[in-house]
Amino acid sequence: MNVTRYKCSVLVVDDDPAVRAVLADQLAPDFEVATAGSVGEARGVMAGRSVDVLLTDLQLPDGSGLQLLDWARRTCPRTARVLLTGTARLEDAADAINHTQIHRLVLKPWRAEDLLQTLRAAGRSILLERSHEQLLDELRQLNQELERRVADRTRELEGVLAQVQQKTRILEQMALTDPLTQVPNRRAVDLIARKELLRRTRTPAPLAVGLVDADHFKRVNTDHLQTGGDFVLSWLARVLAEGVRATDSIGRVGGEEFMVVAPDTDPVGAAALGERLRSRVAAAPCDYHGRPVPVTISIGFAVAPAGTPAGFEQIREAAAAALKEAKDGGRDRCVVRSVH
């Protein structure tokens, strides 16, 4: 609100028409003036329009100016209240100030310039107060709008973050998954084996790590080309995954070679697991374009007994040696070695 350009409204209340006319004439250059001759008439004016300053005489025909001021204080608290009186009694002044909480007191007879200065000061106070309230209201609206925008932006960012997290999980899964067979790749299954080796340093337990190799796989590629070889590898990964326990892990470590990590598995359990995998592969039918593809596997298991320290390279080397022994022994078999 522009205080300097806004013209305040003044309601002059006096039972003497001549006084009302003089006051209206003196105030007109600076204020928008309305007049009333009684309490009832003044209430009617204030009920129908906004009044910035109420200037009332003490003695009115239908009541007291103090009653009108008190009514205005309760019903129109934003209106400045000025008492115009010729009695000059200290009791009336004190009552006006304490009870009706008037803003100014003007004594009759008044000097025009003094009256104008008094009403100007009262008007400025009211306008500044209203301007302050308007600024506070605008600030509240701006804060609400800012909070709304922040909330909207936060929801947008949360949505974007959720998408990023989902894509990150997908990328992480892709980075740890063999694209052909859809089982963990070498990096992933190596991490699994290392974690199990770390876990058994805190909770001693046997651990078996096996290497599985498809027998004579070059022959498959020769007879069925690379597309046939890829089909057989995917088939083999599925059969092996279905043959291990829920606590075991299997991953492709390269070419036609897979790794099995079997926690809490001793040499007897490793031999049983290896035989189960070997027999399932040998018995499961593998057909490519209507042609049967015979598939067998050789398995080498290395077992670190409970309480026996073993590193990843050590146990993997032992598993590779066991696999070589199985292949050298005629393939389609499982060999188990213990790590000491």
Residue pairs with C-beta under 8 A, 6 or more apart in sequence:
1 127
1 130
1 131
1 134
3 124
3 127
3 128
3 131
6 127
7 30
7 31
7 32
8 30
8 31
8 32
8 52
8 53
8 119
8 123
8 126
8 127
9 31
9 32
9 33
9 34
9 49
9 50
9 51
9 52
9 53
10 27
10 31
10 32
10 33
10 34
10 51
10 52
10 53
10 54
10 55
10 119
10 123
11 34
11 35
11 36
11 42
11 45
11 46
11 51
11 53
11 54
11 55
11 56
12 20
12 23
12 24
12 27
12 33
12 34
12 35
12 36
12 55
12 56
13 35
13 36
13 37
13 38
13 39
13 41
13 42
13 54
13 55
13 56
13 57
13 60
13 65
13 68
14 20
14 23
14 35
14 37
14 56
14 57
14 60
14 84
15 37
15 38
15 57
15 59
15 60
15 61
16 57
17 37
19 57
20 35
20 37
23 33
23 35
23 55
23 115
24 33
24 35
26 112
26 115
26 116
27 33
27 115
27 116
27 119
30 116
30 119
30 120
31 53
31 119
31 123
34 45
34 49
34 51
36 42
36 44
36 45
37 60
37 61
38 60
38 61
38 62
38 63
39 60
39 62
39 63
39 64
39 65
39 67
39 68
39 71
40 62
42 54
42 56
42 68
43 68
43 71
45 51
46 54
46 72
46 75
46 76
46 79
51 76
51 79
52 79
52 80
52 123
52 126
52 127
53 79
53 80
53 82
53 119
53 122
53 123
53 126
54 68
54 69
54 72
54 76
54 79
54 80
54 81
54 82
55 82
55 84
55 106
55 119
56 65
56 68
56 69
56 81
56 82
56 83
56 84
57 65
57 84
57 85
58 64
58 65
58 66
58 83
58 84
58 85
58 86
58 87
58 92
59 65
59 85
59 87
60 68
65 83
65 84
65 85
66 83
66 92
66 95
66 96
66 99
66 100
69 81
69 83
69 96
69 100
69 102
70 99
70 100
72 79
72 81
73 81
73 100
73 101
78 126
78 129
78 130
79 126
80 103
80 104
80 122
80 123
80 125
80 126
81 100
81 101
81 102
81 103
81 104
82 102
82 103
82 104
82 105
82 106
82 118
82 119
82 122
83 96
83 100
83 102
83 104
83 105
83 106
84 106
84 107
84 108
84 110
85 92
85 93
85 96
85 105
85 106
85 107
85 108
86 107
86 108
86 109
88 107
93 105
96 102
96 105
97 105
103 122
103 125
104 118
104 119
104 121
104 122
106 114
106 115
106 118
175 187
176 184
176 185
176 187
176 188
176 191
177 183
177 184
177 185
177 188
178 184
178 185
178 237
178 251
178 252
180 230
180 233
180 234
180 252
181 233
181 234
181 236
181 237
181 238
181 252
182 234
182 237
183 237
183 240
183 241
183 250
183 251
183 252
183 258
184 192
184 249
184 250
184 251
184 252
185 251
185 252
185 253
186 251
186 252
186 253
186 254
186 259
188 251
189 249
189 250
189 251
189 252
189 253
189 259
189 261
190 253
190 259
190 312
192 249
192 251
192 261
193 209
193 259
193 261
193 312
193 315
193 316
194 312
196 207
196 261
196 263
197 207
197 304
197 310
197 311
197 312
197 315
199 205
199 263
200 206
200 207
200 263
200 304
200 306
201 309
204 306
204 307
205 263
205 264
205 306
206 264
206 265
206 266
206 269
206 303
206 304
206 305
206 306
207 261
207 262
207 263
207 264
207 265
207 303
207 304
207 310
207 315
208 260
208 261
208 262
208 265
208 266
208 267
208 269
208 270
208 273
208 301
208 302
208 303
208 304
208 336
209 259
209 260
209 261
209 262
209 301
209 302
209 315
209 316
209 319
210 259
210 260
210 262
210 270
210 273
210 274
210 299
210 300
210 301
210 302
210 319
211 253
211 257
211 258
211 259
211 260
211 299
211 300
211 316
211 319
211 320
211 322
211 323
212 240
212 250
212 257
212 258
212 259
212 260
212 277
212 297
212 298
212 299
212 323
213 256
213 257
213 258
213 297
213 298
213 299
213 323
213 327
214 220
214 232
214 233
214 236
214 256
214 257
214 295
214 296
214 297
215 295
215 296
215 297
215 298
215 327
215 331
215 332
216 331
217 229
217 232
217 255
217 256
220 228
220 229
220 232
220 293
220 295
221 228
221 229
223 293
224 231
224 232
224 288
224 289
224 291
224 293
228 288
228 289
228 293
231 288
232 286
232 288
232 293
232 295
233 252
233 256
235 286
235 295
236 256
236 258
236 281
236 286
236 295
236 297
237 250
237 252
237 258
239 280
239 281
239 284
240 250
240 258
240 260
240 277
240 281
241 250
242 280
243 276
243 277
243 280
243 281
244 250
244 260
244 262
244 273
244 277
245 262
245 273
247 262
247 263
247 264
248 260
248 261
248 262
248 263
248 273
249 260
249 261
250 258
250 259
250 260
250 261
251 258
251 259
252 258
252 259
253 259
259 319
260 273
260 277
260 299
260 301
262 269
262 270
262 273
265 273
265 303
266 303
266 305
266 306
267 301
267 303
267 305
267 336
267 338
270 301
270 303
270 336
271 301
271 334
271 336
273 301
274 299
274 301
274 334
274 336
275 334
277 297
277 299
277 334
278 296
278 297
278 299
278 332
278 333
278 334
281 295
281 296
281 297
282 295
282 296
282 297
282 332
284 295
285 292
286 292
286 293
286 294
286 295
287 293
296 331
296 332
297 332
298 323
298 326
298 327
298 331
298 332
298 333
298 334
299 322
299 323
299 326
299 333
299 334
299 335
300 319
300 320
300 321
300 322
300 323
300 324
300 325
300 326
300 334
300 335
300 336
300 337
301 319
301 322
301 334
301 335
301 336
301 337
302 315
302 316
302 317
302 318
302 319
302 321
302 322
302 336
302 337
302 338
302 339
303 336
303 337
303 338
303 339
304 310
304 315
304 338
304 339
305 338
305 339
308 339
308 340
310 339
314 339
315 339
318 337
318 339
319 337
321 337
322 335
322 336
322 337
323 335
325 335
325 337
326 333
326 334
326 335
329 335
